[in-house]
């Protein structure tokens, strides 16, 4: 199970929302069980993501990117400076942002 440490209520809600989407989309997920069989995992989360590359591809400043997608600007800076790395759920979220930024924005805007 994915453990989330809420940093703000909106970031926490977004993290829960995205985690639930990933969890419910996995074949073999059974909501009455707490664990899934490893053979049923259907999601590949990359070991590394180019946070700066994703942000620059969208032509956004760090502050704009953080605000648009629910990150703290300081967290984004740390990731880009490689003083720390995104955990699994954040890497999955960043991968979705990289591939479908418009969809993520629409979902977060409630559309």
C-alpha positions as CSV (number, residue, x, y, z in Angstrom):
1,X,0.0,0.0,0.0
2,X,1.2,3.5,-0.7
3,X,1.9,5.7,2.4
4,X,1.3,9.4,1.9
5,X,2.5,12.2,4.1
6,X,0.1,15.1,3.7
7,X,1.9,18.4,3.3
8,X,-1.2,20.5,2.6
9,X,-4.8,19.5,2.3
10,X,-5.0,20.1,-1.5
11,X,-1.7,18.2,-2.1
12,X,-2.9,15.4,0.1
13,X,-6.2,15.2,-1.8
14,X,-4.5,15.1,-5.2
15,X,-2.1,12.4,-4.0
16,X,-4.9,10.3,-2.7
17,X,-6.9,10.8,-5.9
18,X,-4.1,9.8,-8.2
19,X,-3.1,6.8,-5.9
20,X,-6.7,5.6,-6.1
21,X,-6.8,5.9,-9.8
22,X,-3.6,3.8,-10.2
23,X,-4.7,1.3,-7.6
24,X,-8.2,0.7,-9.0
25,X,-6.9,0.4,-12.5
26,X,-4.6,-2.5,-11.6
27,X,-5.9,-5.9,-12.8
28,X,-6.3,-8.2,-9.9
29,X,-7.0,-5.4,-7.4
30,X,-9.5,-6.6,-4.8
31,X,-10.8,-3.8,-2.5
32,X,-11.6,-6.4,0.2
33,X,-7.9,-7.3,0.5
34,X,-5.1,-5.0,1.6
35,X,-2.4,-6.4,-0.7
36,X,-2.3,-7.4,-4.3
37,X,-0.4,-10.3,-5.8
38,X,2.9,-9.1,-7.4
39,X,1.9,-10.9,-10.6
40,X,-1.1,-8.6,-11.0
41,X,0.9,-5.3,-11.0
42,X,0.3,-3.6,-14.3
43,X,1.9,-0.2,-13.7
44,X,5.5,0.7,-14.5
45,X,6.8,3.6,-12.4
46,X,10.2,4.8,-13.8
47,X,13.1,4.7,-11.5
48,X,14.0,8.3,-12.4
49,X,12.3,11.2,-14.0
50,X,13.7,14.4,-15.5
51,X,11.7,16.9,-13.4
52,X,13.4,20.0,-15.0
53,X,12.9,18.5,-18.5
54,X,9.2,18.0,-17.9
55,X,8.7,21.5,-16.6
56,X,10.7,23.1,-19.4
57,X,8.9,21.1,-22.0
58,X,5.7,22.8,-20.7
59,X,7.5,26.2,-20.8
60,X,6.7,26.9,-17.1
61,X,8.6,28.5,-14.3
62,X,9.1,26.4,-11.1
63,X,6.5,28.5,-9.3
64,X,3.9,28.1,-12.1
65,X,4.6,24.3,-12.4
66,X,4.3,23.9,-8.7
67,X,1.1,25.8,-8.5
68,X,-0.5,24.1,-11.5
69,X,0.2,20.6,-10.3
70,X,0.1,20.8,-6.5
71,X,3.8,20.7,-5.6
72,X,5.6,22.9,-3.1
73,X,8.1,25.1,-5.0
74,X,10.8,24.1,-2.6
75,X,10.2,20.4,-3.3
76,X,10.4,21.1,-7.0
77,X,13.7,22.9,-6.6
78,X,15.2,20.1,-4.5
79,X,14.2,17.6,-7.2
80,X,15.6,19.7,-10.0
81,X,18.9,20.2,-8.1
82,X,19.0,16.5,-7.3
83,X,19.4,17.1,-3.6
84,X,16.5,14.7,-3.2
85,X,14.5,12.5,-5.6
86,X,10.7,12.0,-6.0
87,X,9.3,8.9,-4.3
88,X,7.3,6.3,-6.4
89,X,3.9,8.1,-6.3
90,X,5.4,11.4,-7.3
91,X,7.4,9.8,-10.1
92,X,4.2,8.2,-11.4
93,X,2.4,11.5,-11.2
94,X,5.2,13.4,-12.9
95,X,5.2,10.7,-15.7
96,X,1.4,11.3,-16.2
97,X,2.1,15.1,-16.2
98,X,4.8,14.6,-18.8
99,X,2.6,12.5,-21.1
100,X,-0.8,14.1,-20.6
101,X,-0.4,17.6,-19.0
102,X,-3.7,18.9,-20.4
103,X,-5.7,15.9,-19.0
104,X,-4.1,16.4,-15.5
105,X,-4.9,20.1,-15.5
106,X,-8.6,19.4,-16.5
107,X,-8.9,16.7,-13.8
108,X,-7.4,19.0,-11.1
109,X,-9.7,21.9,-12.3
110,X,-12.7,19.6,-11.8
111,X,-13.7,19.5,-15.5
